[in-house]
Amino acid sequence: MSARKTRTEIRREQIAQAALGVVERHGLRGLNVARVTKAVGVVASGLYRHYPGKDAVLDTVLDLIAARMEANVAHAQSNGGSALDRLHGLLVRHVELVRRNSAISRVVFSEELLHGRANHRRRMFGIIRGYLRQVEELVREGQREGCIRDGVDPEAASVLFLGLIQPSVVLWAMSDGEFDLEANAEAGWKLFVEAVG
């Protein structure tokens, strides 16, 4: 890989990270080129060298979210143990991802994403759907191992699994972090195991 290509990839990563920071402070509506360039410490032409505009920056933010969710699944899969152990590990990592990156939930639940450009909404739906498919596969593995009942619908179980996280994230965000995200996820996990085990 050439040094120029490496620098370009590093700069794109910096811009995506800065964009997430802008979203964390100002919401998705507040994401604009001026704020991102200020956060990165480049002039607008430096950003335009890598992105044609705000929509392309948002695409990269969505790519970053997808990459982090995929990394969580890969990490959970590599830890071994039963499928239920790996699902629990995925839950813990997902909660930690949200705690460290509150901008992610601001993107996912934003009016701008839900009612804005259809391509961004479809992209976010695709990210979440891909994540759910990976959870479905873990459920199927649990069924093959015998730790998850055969009669459990993997698709429904994957949505239930995501439901352990998303409502808690909303309450956590609305309470400015006062709602105990981890404790609620663990309590929900026990109910999930009872439902599918």
Beta strands, then each sheet from edge to edge (+ up, - down):
end
